Amino acid sequence: MNIFARSVTLSLQFVVVAATLGACSNDPDDTALPVVAVGQSLVGTCLDFPADTGAEIDSLPRIDCAEAHTHEVFAVIDSTADNYPGFDALEAEAQVACLDAFEPYVGINSFDSVLFADWLVPTLTSWDRSDDREIICLAGNHDGAPLVGTVKDTRA
Protein backbone atom coordinates (compact mmCIF):
# COMPACT_ATOMS: atom_id res chain seq x y z
CA MET A 1 0.00 0.00 0.00
CA ASN A 2 1.44 3.37 -0.98
CA ILE A 3 0.87 6.01 1.71
CA PHE A 4 1.67 9.65 1.01
CA ALA A 5 2.94 11.06 4.27
CA ARG A 6 3.13 14.74 4.99
CA SER A 7 5.48 16.52 7.25
CA VAL A 8 3.95 18.78 9.82
CA THR A 9 5.49 21.09 12.30
CA LEU A 10 4.92 20.14 15.90
CA SER A 11 4.78 23.20 18.07
CA LEU A 12 5.17 21.80 21.57
CA GLN A 13 4.84 24.55 24.13
CA PHE A 14 6.55 22.78 27.02
CA VAL A 15 8.79 20.13 25.52
CA VAL A 16 11.73 20.67 23.23
CA VAL A 17 12.23 17.62 21.07
CA ALA A 18 14.92 16.67 18.61
CA ALA A 19 14.43 13.60 16.37
CA THR A 20 12.13 12.49 13.58
CA LEU A 21 9.47 9.78 13.76
CA GLY A 22 9.53 7.03 11.17
CA ALA A 23 6.89 6.68 8.49
CA CYS A 24 3.89 4.42 8.77
CA SER A 25 4.59 0.83 7.76
CA ASN A 26 2.36 -1.59 5.90
CA ASP A 27 2.00 -3.74 9.03
CA PRO A 28 -1.75 -3.95 9.81
CA ASP A 29 -0.94 -3.94 13.54
CA ASP A 30 1.10 -0.74 13.24
CA THR A 31 -0.43 2.05 15.34
CA ALA A 32 1.21 4.92 13.44
CA LEU A 33 -1.16 6.98 11.31
CA PRO A 34 -0.08 8.91 8.21
CA VAL A 35 -0.50 12.64 8.76
CA VAL A 36 -1.98 13.55 5.35
CA ALA A 37 -5.74 14.12 5.14
CA VAL A 38 -6.63 12.71 8.54
CA GLY A 39 -9.96 14.54 8.70
CA GLN A 40 -12.47 14.67 11.53
CA SER A 41 -12.18 10.94 12.22
CA LEU A 42 -8.94 11.71 14.06
CA VAL A 43 -10.74 13.75 16.75
CA GLY A 44 -10.64 11.79 20.01
CA THR A 45 -7.54 9.84 18.98
CA CYS A 46 -4.87 9.55 21.64
CA LEU A 47 -1.21 9.84 20.70
CA ASP A 48 1.98 8.94 22.51
CA PHE A 49 4.87 10.97 21.15
CA PRO A 50 8.29 9.72 22.24
CA ALA A 51 10.49 12.23 24.07
CA ASP A 52 12.80 12.40 21.05
CA THR A 53 10.09 13.47 18.57
CA GLY A 54 11.39 15.97 16.02
CA ALA A 55 9.90 19.19 14.70
CA GLU A 56 8.71 17.55 11.46
CA ILE A 57 6.78 14.31 11.55
CA ASP A 58 5.11 12.13 8.94
CA SER A 59 3.12 9.75 11.14
CA LEU A 60 1.12 9.94 14.34
CA PRO A 61 1.83 7.43 17.15
CA ARG A 62 -1.74 6.32 17.93
CA ILE A 63 -2.45 4.55 21.23
CA ASP A 64 -5.57 3.40 23.06
CA CYS A 65 -6.78 6.24 25.30
CA ALA A 66 -7.00 3.83 28.25
CA GLU A 67 -3.20 3.60 28.16
CA ALA A 68 -0.84 6.37 29.26
CA HIS A 69 -0.29 8.87 26.42
CA THR A 70 1.10 12.35 25.78
CA HIS A 71 -1.65 14.01 23.68
CA GLU A 72 -5.23 13.72 22.45
CA VAL A 73 -6.54 15.20 19.21
CA PHE A 74 -9.45 17.52 20.00
CA ALA A 75 -9.98 19.18 16.61
CA VAL A 76 -8.92 19.01 12.97
CA ILE A 77 -9.38 22.32 11.17
CA ASP A 78 -8.73 23.25 7.55
CA SER A 79 -6.59 26.35 7.07
CA THR A 80 -8.45 29.25 5.48
CA ALA A 81 -5.44 30.24 3.35
CA ASP A 82 -5.58 29.73 -0.42
CA ASN A 83 -1.79 29.77 -0.81
CA TYR A 84 0.84 28.65 1.69
CA PRO A 85 0.91 31.60 4.10
CA GLY A 86 4.20 30.71 5.79
CA PHE A 87 4.92 29.04 9.10
CA ASP A 88 4.26 32.10 11.29
CA ALA A 89 0.86 32.78 9.72
CA LEU A 90 -0.16 29.11 10.06
CA GLU A 91 0.97 29.13 13.70
CA ALA A 92 -1.16 32.23 14.37
CA GLU A 93 -4.17 30.68 12.63
CA ALA A 94 -3.67 27.42 14.55
CA GLN A 95 -3.41 29.21 17.87
CA VAL A 96 -6.72 31.00 17.41
CA ALA A 97 -8.53 27.98 15.93
CA CYS A 98 -7.27 25.47 18.49
CA LEU A 99 -7.88 27.70 21.50
CA ASP A 100 -11.44 28.28 20.21
CA ALA A 101 -11.99 24.52 19.81
CA PHE A 102 -10.51 23.57 23.20
CA GLU A 103 -13.39 24.53 25.51
CA PRO A 104 -16.18 22.83 23.51
CA TYR A 105 -14.18 19.57 23.58
CA VAL A 106 -12.68 19.61 27.10
CA GLY A 107 -15.44 21.59 28.80
CA ILE A 108 -13.26 24.33 30.27
CA ASN A 109 -11.34 27.31 28.91
CA SER A 110 -7.73 26.43 28.05
CA PHE A 111 -6.45 29.21 30.33
CA ASP A 112 -8.23 27.67 33.34
CA SER A 113 -7.36 24.09 32.47
CA VAL A 114 -4.61 21.81 33.79
CA LEU A 115 -4.20 20.84 30.12
CA PHE A 116 -2.56 22.81 27.34
CA ALA A 117 -3.55 23.24 23.71
CA ASP A 118 -0.97 22.49 21.05
CA TRP A 119 -1.12 21.99 17.28
CA LEU A 120 0.42 20.51 14.16
CA VAL A 121 0.53 22.64 11.01
CA PRO A 122 1.41 21.75 7.40
CA THR A 123 4.85 22.47 6.02
CA LEU A 124 5.42 24.09 2.63
CA THR A 125 6.27 20.66 1.22
CA SER A 126 3.12 18.94 2.47
CA TRP A 127 1.01 21.95 1.41
CA ASP A 128 2.39 21.84 -2.15
CA ARG A 129 2.84 18.11 -2.72
CA SER A 130 -0.09 16.66 -0.79
CA ASP A 131 -2.60 19.53 -0.85
CA ASP A 132 -2.36 19.45 2.95
CA ARG A 133 -4.41 22.15 4.70
CA GLU A 134 -5.23 20.52 8.04
CA ILE A 135 -4.33 21.97 11.40
CA ILE A 136 -4.41 19.23 14.04
CA CYS A 137 -5.22 20.49 17.55
CA LEU A 138 -3.81 18.52 20.49
CA ALA A 139 -4.32 18.55 24.26
CA GLY A 140 -1.57 17.58 26.69
CA ASN A 141 -0.91 17.78 30.42
CA HIS A 142 0.70 21.05 31.63
CA ASP A 143 2.91 19.22 34.09
CA GLY A 144 4.11 16.71 31.50
CA ALA A 145 2.49 13.79 33.29
CA PRO A 146 0.91 11.22 30.97
CA LEU A 147 -2.79 11.41 30.25
CA VAL A 148 -4.87 8.29 30.95
CA GLY A 149 -8.33 8.18 29.42
CA THR A 150 -9.91 10.81 27.20
CA VAL A 151 -9.90 14.52 28.02
CA LYS A 152 -13.27 15.02 26.31
CA ASP A 153 -15.79 16.69 28.63
CA THR A 154 -13.50 16.23 31.67
CA ARG A 155 -13.42 19.94 32.56
CA ALA A 156 -9.79 19.25 33.56
HUKATA-V755170 format. One line per field, one symbol per residue. phi: phi as a letter, one per 20 degrees, with the letter a starting at -180 (. if undefined). psi: psi as a letter, one per 20 degrees, with the letter a starting at -180 (. if undefined). A space follows every 10 residues. Layout:
BEGIN
phi=???
psi=???
END
This chain:
BEGIN
phi=.ededdecee dffccecbcd ffffeeffef efdfeflfmf ffgnfeccff fefefdccbd efbfffefbe bcfdaccffe fedgeogfff ffffgfffff efffeenbff fdeedcecbd cfegffffed leceddecdb egenffecnf eflele
psi=popoqqqqpo mphippqjrp qrrprjphip ippqiplhai ihpipqqnpq hkprhpqjqp nqqpiiqprh rppiqoppqi qhqoiqgggh ggggggghhh igghghjqqh iiqirqprqp qqrgghgghj kpjppopqqr phjiqqqprq ipkik.
END
